Amino acid sequence: MANNITIRKAEKIDYKAINLLYHQTYSLYHKNLPEAYHPTPETVLLKGDFLNIIESKHCLMLVAETESKIVGVTFAEIEDYEDSPVASDYHRVEIYELSVLPEYAKQGVGAKLIAGVEEWAKMQGIADLSVLVYNFNKDEIDFYGSNGYKPYSIKMEKKIGKQKE
């Protein structure tokens, strides 16, 4: 089914469909990490934030579309780290969002979206990409691994009581 998928830059008219995909992602986060994520509101991605993303030269939001239906989205941003007294200067693209409608999952849609981000990174002269994946999300860990991504660091946590309200 991914054969008839078109990848393109997000446009203003795509806002509602993209918000639904973001809702899908954050509902999964809330289900698996209720201590960290509130119940997902209807509007996850504020319209002003969306417009800033699609208009920024440092950001890329791509959609996967088939038969005029948006079935996937990814959002990535260039991160520049320079002039640090302890770390080497570097530039990388951080992938902040990747969501595909369930009925299009495991059909190559996500891989096409990531390939679009990687091509954009190359055009920017950036060779490093990274993504944060929660440990509960084994499918996403497997997806990124099958697309050549490797663990870079591991963030660990320990609960020592209840959070202050």
Z-matrix of the N, CA and C atoms (Angstrom, degrees):
N
C 1 1.443
C 2 1.533 1 111.58
N 3 1.340 2 118.42 1 -23.99
C 4 1.460 3 121.43 2 -179.38
C 5 1.525 4 111.87 3 -69.62
N 6 1.327 5 117.65 4 -9.94
C 7 1.462 6 120.66 5 -179.85
C 8 1.522 7 112.41 6 -63.04
N 9 1.328 8 117.97 7 -35.18
C 10 1.458 9 120.01 8 -178.48
C 11 1.528 10 111.91 9 -99.32
N 12 1.316 11 117.40 10 24.58
C 13 1.466 12 123.47 11 178.28
C 14 1.525 13 108.85 12 -91.71
N 15 1.307 14 115.93 13 131.81
C 16 1.460 15 122.30 14 174.68
C 17 1.523 16 108.45 15 -107.87
N 18 1.326 17 116.33 16 135.42
C 19 1.460 18 121.63 17 175.82
C 20 1.523 19 107.12 18 -106.08
N 21 1.327 20 115.74 19 130.17
C 22 1.461 21 120.22 20 179.82
C 23 1.528 22 109.73 21 -149.59
N 24 1.332 23 115.62 22 165.19
C 25 1.464 24 120.43 23 175.13
C 26 1.521 25 109.57 24 -67.21
N 27 1.327 26 114.48 25 143.20
C 28 1.461 27 119.69 26 177.40
C 29 1.524 28 109.77 27 -66.57
N 30 1.314 29 115.11 28 148.22
C 31 1.453 30 123.33 29 177.93
C 32 1.520 31 109.31 30 -125.36
N 33 1.312 32 116.57 31 164.17
C 34 1.470 33 121.78 32 -178.29
C 35 1.524 34 111.96 33 -52.35
N 36 1.312 35 116.88 34 -39.42
C 37 1.463 36 121.65 35 -176.85
C 38 1.544 37 112.38 36 -65.44
N 39 1.319 38 117.77 37 -15.93
C 40 1.468 39 122.79 38 -177.17
C 41 1.523 40 113.28 39 -84.75
N 42 1.319 41 118.31 40 -4.24
C 43 1.466 42 122.01 41 -170.13
C 44 1.530 43 113.39 42 -51.94
N 45 1.313 44 118.35 43 -51.59
C 46 1.471 45 120.13 44 -175.60
C 47 1.532 46 111.92 45 -61.84
N 48 1.317 47 116.89 46 -43.76
C 49 1.466 48 120.60 47 -179.63
C 50 1.526 49 110.52 48 -64.98
N 51 1.327 50 117.08 49 -39.81
C 52 1.466 51 121.01 50 179.31
C 53 1.517 52 110.09 51 -67.23
N 54 1.323 53 117.21 52 -40.68
C 55 1.461 54 120.12 53 178.32
C 56 1.524 55 110.98 54 -60.47
N 57 1.325 56 117.64 55 -37.87
C 58 1.476 57 120.96 56 177.34
C 59 1.535 58 110.62 57 -63.32
N 60 1.319 59 117.10 58 -39.31
C 61 1.467 60 120.39 59 177.48
C 62 1.530 61 110.94 60 -67.75
N 63 1.322 62 117.48 61 -40.30
C 64 1.464 63 120.60 62 175.48
C 65 1.526 64 110.16 63 -62.29
N 66 1.334 65 116.53 64 -40.10
C 67 1.463 66 121.04 65 178.19
C 68 1.530 67 110.28 66 -58.82
N 69 1.321 68 116.23 67 -41.73
C 70 1.460 69 121.47 68 177.76
C 71 1.533 70 110.71 69 -58.49
N 72 1.321 71 116.71 70 -46.39
C 73 1.465 72 121.63 71 -179.15
C 74 1.522 73 111.40 72 -63.68
N 75 1.325 74 116.73 73 -49.62
C 76 1.457 75 119.77 74 -175.48
C 77 1.520 76 112.35 75 -72.78
N 78 1.322 77 118.74 76 -24.77
C 79 1.466 78 121.11 77 172.03
C 80 1.531 79 109.97 78 -65.67
N 81 1.326 80 116.37 79 -39.01
C 82 1.467 81 120.91 80 175.94
C 83 1.531 82 110.33 81 -64.20
N 84 1.318 83 117.10 82 -42.07
C 85 1.469 84 120.57 83 177.68
C 86 1.525 85 110.65 84 -61.70
N 87 1.336 86 116.71 85 -46.06
C 88 1.461 87 119.59 86 -179.69
C 89 1.535 88 111.27 87 -62.70
N 90 1.312 89 116.48 88 -41.50
C 91 1.472 90 120.52 89 -179.67
C 92 1.527 91 111.23 90 -60.43
N 93 1.332 92 116.68 91 -40.79
C 94 1.455 93 121.05 92 -174.88
C 95 1.524 94 114.19 93 -94.83
N 96 1.323 95 117.30 94 -20.43
C 97 1.467 96 121.76 95 -178.91
C 98 1.531 97 109.62 96 -135.73
N 99 1.350 98 117.70 97 61.28
C 100 1.468 99 119.78 98 -175.20
C 101 1.535 100 113.26 99 -63.83
N 102 1.319 101 116.62 100 -22.37
C 103 1.466 102 119.33 101 178.10
C 104 1.531 103 111.55 102 -74.82
N 105 1.316 104 117.07 103 -17.65
C 106 1.465 105 121.18 104 -177.86
C 107 1.531 106 113.14 105 -108.44
N 108 1.333 107 117.47 106 -23.12
C 109 1.467 108 121.03 107 -175.61
C 110 1.521 109 110.06 108 -126.77
N 111 1.330 110 115.53 109 130.71
C 112 1.462 111 121.92 110 174.93
C 113 1.521 112 109.75 111 -68.44
N 114 1.347 113 116.84 112 163.38
C 115 1.466 114 117.49 113 169.52
C 116 1.529 115 108.93 114 -53.31
N 117 1.306 116 115.90 115 139.86
C 118 1.459 117 120.86 116 -170.38
C 119 1.521 118 111.06 117 -73.04
N 120 1.347 119 116.61 118 122.50
C 121 1.464 120 119.04 119 177.14
C 122 1.525 121 110.57 120 -72.74
N 123 1.317 122 115.91 121 164.70
C 124 1.464 123 120.23 122 -179.86
C 125 1.529 124 110.92 123 -60.58
N 126 1.328 125 116.20 124 -41.48
C 127 1.458 126 120.61 125 178.09
C 128 1.519 127 108.66 126 -103.48
N 129 1.309 128 116.25 127 111.49
C 130 1.459 129 121.79 128 -179.44
C 131 1.520 130 109.99 129 -94.50
N 132 1.293 131 116.22 130 -46.87
C 133 1.460 132 123.08 131 -178.87
C 134 1.525 133 108.05 132 -99.65
N 135 1.325 134 115.53 133 110.88
C 136 1.462 135 119.48 134 -179.42
C 137 1.529 136 110.07 135 -65.52
N 138 1.317 137 116.01 136 143.59
C 139 1.464 138 120.65 137 -175.42
C 140 1.528 139 111.43 138 -58.72
N 141 1.330 140 117.53 139 -41.66
C 142 1.466 141 120.52 140 178.77
C 143 1.517 142 111.99 141 -62.00
N 144 1.331 143 117.17 142 -41.24
C 145 1.469 144 120.89 143 177.44
C 146 1.527 145 110.09 144 -63.89
N 147 1.325 146 115.80 145 -43.72
C 148 1.469 147 120.96 146 178.13
C 149 1.529 148 110.99 147 -57.72
N 150 1.326 149 116.48 148 -47.57
C 151 1.468 150 120.19 149 -179.10
C 152 1.526 151 111.23 150 -63.54
N 153 1.343 152 116.63 151 -39.45
C 154 1.466 153 119.86 152 176.93
C 155 1.525 154 111.30 153 -62.08
N 156 1.322 155 116.65 154 -40.39
C 157 1.466 156 120.96 155 -179.97
C 158 1.524 157 110.63 156 -63.32
N 159 1.327 158 116.75 157 -50.84
C 160 1.470 159 118.21 158 -173.83
C 161 1.525 160 112.67 159 -72.33
N 162 1.332 161 117.10 160 -15.78
C 163 1.463 162 120.20 161 179.19
C 164 1.527 163 113.01 162 -98.34
N 165 1.325 164 118.27 163 -9.74
C 166 1.461 165 122.05 164 -176.70
C 167 1.527 166 111.58 165 -80.72
N 168 1.330 167 116.16 166 140.40
C 169 1.468 168 121.18 167 175.58
C 170 1.525 169 111.49 168 -77.03
N 171 1.332 170 116.96 169 -16.18
C 172 1.461 171 121.42 170 -178.76
C 173 1.528 172 112.64 171 -95.75
N 174 1.318 173 115.93 172 -1.09
C 175 1.466 174 121.14 173 -178.05
C 176 1.520 175 110.52 174 -122.51
N 177 1.315 176 114.51 175 153.63
C 178 1.459 177 120.98 176 174.57
C 179 1.517 178 108.42 177 -137.38
N 180 1.317 179 115.93 178 126.68
C 181 1.456 180 121.13 179 172.04
C 182 1.515 181 106.56 180 -123.34
N 183 1.320 182 114.91 181 119.23
C 184 1.456 183 121.86 182 178.59
C 185 1.520 184 109.81 183 -111.97
N 186 1.322 185 115.59 184 148.54
C 187 1.454 186 120.65 185 173.06
C 188 1.523 187 109.05 186 -120.49
N 189 1.313 188 115.14 187 150.98
C 190 1.465 189 122.84 188 171.68
C 191 1.520 190 105.56 189 -104.29
N 192 1.327 191 115.19 190 129.93
C 193 1.456 192 120.04 191 -173.74
C 194 1.523 193 109.83 192 -132.85
N 195 1.325 194 114.99 193 142.28
C 196 1.459 195 121.25 194 172.39
C 197 1.520 196 107.82 195 -143.29
N 198 1.298 197 116.06 196 132.34
C 199 1.470 198 122.30 197 179.40
C 200 1.527 199 111.49 198 48.28
N 201 1.329 200 116.24 199 46.64
C 202 1.476 201 124.85 200 178.45
C 203 1.527 202 113.52 201 64.44
N 204 1.331 203 117.20 202 18.55
C 205 1.465 204 121.47 203 178.40
C 206 1.522 205 108.48 204 -116.18
N 207 1.329 206 116.36 205 129.65
C 208 1.461 207 120.94 206 176.89
C 209 1.524 208 107.72 207 -81.54
N 210 1.336 209 115.96 208 122.14
C 211 1.461 210 121.17 209 -175.55
C 212 1.533 211 112.60 210 -116.82
N 213 1.335 212 117.01 211 -3.76
C 214 1.453 213 120.19 212 178.88
C 215 1.513 214 111.02 213 -164.32
N 216 1.327 215 115.18 214 158.88
C 217 1.468 216 121.35 215 178.94
C 218 1.520 217 109.15 216 -148.48
N 219 1.316 218 116.00 217 148.83
C 220 1.457 219 121.57 218 168.90
C 221 1.522 220 108.30 219 -139.53
N 222 1.322 221 114.82 220 147.95
C 223 1.461 222 121.67 221 178.01
C 224 1.517 223 107.65 222 -132.13
N 225 1.334 224 115.91 223 129.57
C 226 1.466 225 121.66 224 179.66
C 227 1.524 226 108.74 225 -137.31
N 228 1.340 227 114.53 226 156.39
C 229 1.460 228 119.89 227 -178.20
C 230 1.519 229 109.83 228 -143.16
N 231 1.322 230 115.06 229 143.79
C 232 1.465 231 120.84 230 175.88
C 233 1.520 232 108.73 231 -77.00
N 234 1.316 233 115.66 232 129.89
C 235 1.462 234 122.14 233 174.18
C 236 1.517 235 107.97 234 -112.05
N 237 1.316 236 115.73 235 127.94
C 238 1.465 237 121.77 236 178.33
C 239 1.518 238 109.06 237 -112.57
N 240 1.312 239 116.37 238 125.53
C 241 1.458 240 121.89 239 175.35
C 242 1.516 241 107.13 240 -121.44
N 243 1.316 242 114.23 241 111.59
C 244 1.462 243 119.82 242 -178.07
C 245 1.519 244 109.77 243 -136.48
N 246 1.325 245 114.95 244 156.84
C 247 1.466 246 122.85 245 173.06
C 248 1.529 247 113.84 246 60.55
N 249 1.319 248 117.47 247 30.51
C 250 1.455 249 120.48 248 175.35
C 251 1.525 250 109.67 249 -83.70
N 252 1.325 251 117.72 250 137.39
C 253 1.464 252 118.87 251 178.40
C 254 1.526 253 113.42 252 -71.48
N 255 1.345 254 117.46 253 -14.25
C 256 1.467 255 119.37 254 -176.28
C 257 1.526 256 114.38 255 -120.01
N 258 1.319 257 118.37 256 -22.84
C 259 1.466 258 120.55 257 -175.84
C 260 1.527 259 110.51 258 -114.85
N 261 1.306 260 114.57 259 150.11
C 262 1.463 261 120.25 260 176.01
C 263 1.525 262 109.99 261 -67.55
N 264 1.327 263 115.77 262 149.13
C 265 1.458 264 119.78 263 174.61
C 266 1.527 265 108.68 264 -65.52
N 267 1.299 266 116.16 265 137.96
C 268 1.462 267 118.95 266 173.50
C 269 1.516 268 110.50 267 -158.80
N 270 1.291 269 114.15 268 162.10
C 271 1.451 270 123.55 269 176.01
C 272 1.520 271 106.20 270 -128.22
N 273 1.302 272 115.84 271 136.20
C 274 1.458 273 118.93 272 176.70
C 275 1.515 274 109.12 273 -146.82
N 276 1.316 275 114.70 274 163.34
C 277 1.456 276 121.34 275 174.36
C 278 1.525 277 107.10 276 -104.76
N 279 1.316 278 115.07 277 124.68
C 280 1.462 279 122.06 278 177.42
C 281 1.525 280 107.92 279 -101.41
N 282 1.325 281 116.08 280 126.61
C 283 1.465 282 121.77 281 176.47
C 284 1.523 283 106.80 282 -89.82
N 285 1.319 284 116.21 283 117.95
C 286 1.466 285 121.00 284 -177.06
C 287 1.518 286 113.29 285 -100.02
N 288 1.299 287 117.88 286 -22.57
C 289 1.462 288 119.89 287 -176.12
C 290 1.512 289 109.27 288 -148.35
N 291 1.305 290 115.41 289 137.84
C 292 1.459 291 122.38 290 168.89
C 293 1.520 292 105.82 291 -150.09
N 294 1.307 293 115.65 292 117.42
C 295 1.458 294 120.09 293 -178.56
C 296 1.518 295 109.00 294 -141.93
N 297 1.323 296 115.10 295 136.16
C 298 1.464 297 122.66 296 179.34
C 299 1.526 298 107.36 297 -130.90
N 300 1.313 299 116.73 298 137.84
C 301 1.468 300 119.94 299 176.56
C 302 1.526 301 109.65 300 -55.97
N 303 1.328 302 117.99 301 139.94
C 304 1.470 303 120.85 302 -176.54
C 305 1.523 304 114.41 303 -52.50
N 306 1.323 305 117.68 304 -37.92
C 307 1.466 306 119.68 305 -177.86
C 308 1.526 307 112.97 306 -72.31
N 309 1.337 308 117.09 307 -7.37
C 310 1.466 309 121.50 308 177.09
C 311 1.526 310 111.94 309 -113.39
N 312 1.334 311 117.00 310 2.91
C 313 1.467 312 121.13 311 -179.48
C 314 1.524 313 110.46 312 -67.00
N 315 1.314 314 115.26 313 150.42
C 316 1.472 315 123.60 314 176.38
C 317 1.531 316 112.73 315 60.52
N 318 1.343 317 114.87 316 31.79
C 319 1.458 318 119.97 317 177.85
C 320 1.528 319 111.62 318 -125.37
N 321 1.325 320 116.92 319 14.10
C 322 1.455 321 120.59 320 176.44
C 323 1.526 322 115.19 321 93.54
N 324 1.328 323 117.63 322 -0.36
C 325 1.468 324 120.66 323 -178.32
C 326 1.527 325 110.14 324 -66.14
N 327 1.331 326 117.09 325 -48.80
C 328 1.460 327 120.74 326 179.40
C 329 1.520 328 111.76 327 -60.37
N 330 1.325 329 116.61 328 -40.62
C 331 1.471 330 120.37 329 179.38
C 332 1.526 331 110.90 330 -63.21
N 333 1.332 332 116.96 331 -38.53
C 334 1.467 333 119.70 332 177.70
C 335 1.522 334 110.96 333 -66.41
N 336 1.327 335 116.96 334 -39.51
C 337 1.465 336 120.23 335 177.98
C 338 1.530 337 110.76 336 -63.87
N 339 1.326 338 116.87 337 -45.38
C 340 1.467 339 120.94 338 179.92
C 341 1.529 340 110.50 339 -65.02
N 342 1.319 341 117.50 340 -38.51
C 343 1.467 342 120.17 341 176.93
C 344 1.526 343 110.38 342 -60.81
N 345 1.329 344 116.96 343 -36.80
C 346 1.459 345 120.69 344 176.55
C 347 1.519 346 112.18 345 -64.38
N 348 1.333 347 116.73 346 -40.50
C 349 1.469 348 120.88 347 177.09
C 350 1.526 349 109.68 348 -65.37
N 351 1.322 350 116.85 349 -43.63
C 352 1.463 351 120.11 350 -179.28
C 353 1.525 352 111.56 351 -62.77
N 354 1.317 353 117.18 352 -39.84
C 355 1.465 354 120.89 353 177.60
C 356 1.525 355 110.42 354 -63.74
N 357 1.317 356 117.17 355 -42.81
C 358 1.468 357 121.83 356 177.99
C 359 1.526 358 110.23 357 -61.70
N 360 1.338 359 116.85 358 -43.24
C 361 1.467 360 120.55 359 179.03
C 362 1.527 361 110.30 360 -59.79
N 363 1.326 362 116.88 361 -44.54
C 364 1.472 363 120.80 362 178.29
C 365 1.528 364 110.63 363 -60.19
N 366 1.317 365 117.34 364 -41.70
C 367 1.464 366 120.83 365 179.76
C 368 1.533 367 111.42 366 -65.24
N 369 1.337 368 116.36 367 -24.05
C 370 1.463 369 120.66 368 177.39
C 371 1.528 370 111.65 369 -87.76
N 372 1.340 371 116.33 370 -2.50
C 373 1.459 372 120.77 371 -177.94
C 374 1.516 373 112.80 372 78.30
N 375 1.321 374 117.05 373 23.93
C 376 1.466 375 122.59 374 -177.43
C 377 1.527 376 109.07 375 -110.19
N 378 1.322 377 115.36 376 129.51
C 379 1.463 378 120.52 377 -175.24
C 380 1.531 379 113.53 378 -105.86
N 381 1.336 380 117.94 379 -8.89
C 382 1.463 381 120.98 380 -176.17
C 383 1.524 382 110.77 381 -113.50
N 384 1.328 383 115.39 382 132.36
C 385 1.455 384 121.92 383 174.73
C 386 1.522 385 108.04 384 -125.59
N 387 1.321 386 116.12 385 149.88
C 388 1.460 387 119.63 386 176.01
C 389 1.517 388 109.56 387 -144.82
N 390 1.311 389 114.99 388 161.68
C 391 1.460 390 121.99 389 -179.86
C 392 1.525 391 107.68 390 -152.14
N 393 1.321 392 116.19 391 142.22
C 394 1.458 393 122.18 392 174.12
C 395 1.523 394 107.64 393 -94.46
N 396 1.325 395 116.26 394 125.64
C 397 1.463 396 121.32 395 178.19
C 398 1.523 397 107.58 396 -125.58
N 399 1.323 398 116.29 397 127.58
C 400 1.464 399 119.97 398 177.68
C 401 1.527 400 110.17 399 -69.58
N 402 1.311 401 115.47 400 143.70
C 403 1.460 402 122.13 401 -176.19
C 404 1.530 403 112.86 402 -60.76
N 405 1.337 404 118.11 403 -30.14
C 406 1.462 405 120.17 404 -179.67
C 407 1.532 406 111.86 405 -67.73
N 408 1.317 407 117.00 406 -21.08
C 409 1.465 408 121.25 407 -171.59
C 410 1.533 409 111.06 408 -92.24
N 411 1.311 410 115.22 409 73.19
C 412 1.477 411 121.03 410 -176.80
C 413 1.522 412 112.60 411 -61.30
N 414 1.347 413 117.33 412 -36.28
C 415 1.471 414 119.74 413 178.85
C 416 1.525 415 110.41 414 -61.79
N 417 1.325 416 116.88 415 -42.06
C 418 1.461 417 120.15 416 -179.40
C 419 1.536 418 111.05 417 -70.04
N 420 1.317 419 116.56 418 -38.50
C 421 1.469 420 120.27 419 176.12
C 422 1.523 421 109.52 420 -60.05
N 423 1.330 422 116.27 421 -46.05
C 424 1.472 423 120.66 422 178.20
C 425 1.522 424 111.29 423 -63.76
N 426 1.340 425 116.96 424 -40.61
C 427 1.461 426 121.02 425 179.62
C 428 1.531 427 110.74 426 -59.32
N 429 1.320 428 116.40 427 -52.30
C 430 1.462 429 118.45 428 -178.11
C 431 1.529 430 110.92 429 -65.62
N 432 1.331 431 117.43 430 -38.63
C 433 1.462 432 120.17 431 176.61
C 434 1.515 433 112.15 432 -59.87
N 435 1.326 434 116.71 433 -41.54
C 436 1.463 435 119.87 434 -179.90
C 437 1.529 436 111.89 435 -70.98
N 438 1.330 437 116.64 436 -13.87
C 439 1.460 438 121.32 437 177.21
C 440 1.528 439 111.91 438 -103.91
N 441 1.338 440 116.68 439 18.32
C 442 1.459 441 121.22 440 171.77
C 443 1.519 442 116.53 441 92.32
N 444 1.330 443 118.39 442 2.72
C 445 1.469 444 121.08 443 179.48
C 446 1.522 445 109.22 444 -85.00
N 447 1.325 446 115.38 445 141.93
C 448 1.466 447 121.34 446 -178.55
C 449 1.521 448 109.61 447 -126.54
N 450 1.329 449 117.50 448 150.94
C 451 1.474 450 119.36 449 176.76
C 452 1.526 451 110.69 450 -57.83
N 453 1.327 452 115.50 451 137.97
C 454 1.459 453 121.73 452 -179.80
C 455 1.526 454 110.12 453 -111.56
N 456 1.322 455 115.69 454 -40.97
C 457 1.460 456 121.03 455 177.21
C 458 1.520 457 107.17 456 -149.75
N 459 1.294 458 115.84 457 164.82
C 460 1.457 459 121.01 458 178.15
C 461 1.521 460 107.30 459 -126.85
N 462 1.319 461 116.15 460 124.51
C 463 1.454 462 121.71 461 176.19
C 464 1.522 463 106.70 462 -96.87
N 465 1.329 464 115.75 463 127.93
C 466 1.456 465 120.12 464 -178.25
C 467 1.520 466 109.20 465 -117.61
N 468 1.333 467 115.56 466 154.85
C 469 1.454 468 119.33 467 178.27
C 470 1.517 469 110.14 468 -140.39
N 471 1.315 470 114.47 469 161.95
C 472 1.456 471 121.92 470 177.41
C 473 1.516 472 107.52 471 -142.60
N 474 1.309 473 117.00 472 130.24
C 475 1.463 474 122.33 473 176.74
C 476 1.525 475 108.04 474 -86.97
N 477 1.302 476 116.44 475 127.17
C 478 1.474 477 120.08 476 -179.33
C 479 1.530 478 111.49 477 -120.34
N 480 1.293 479 116.40 478 13.64
C 481 1.464 480 120.66 479 179.04
C 482 1.515 481 109.69 480 154.37
N 483 1.318 482 115.36 481 -169.32
C 484 1.473 483 120.79 482 -179.93
C 485 1.521 484 109.84 483 -87.35
N 486 1.311 485 115.43 484 148.35
C 487 1.473 486 121.30 485 176.08
C 488 1.517 487 109.81 486 -69.40
N 489 1.303 488 115.44 487 146.62
C 490 1.446 489 122.58 488 173.11
C 491 1.516 490 108.95 489 -67.29
N 492 1.304 491 117.72 490 138.15
C 493 1.469 492 119.96 491 -178.55
C 494 1.488 493 113.18 492 -93.04
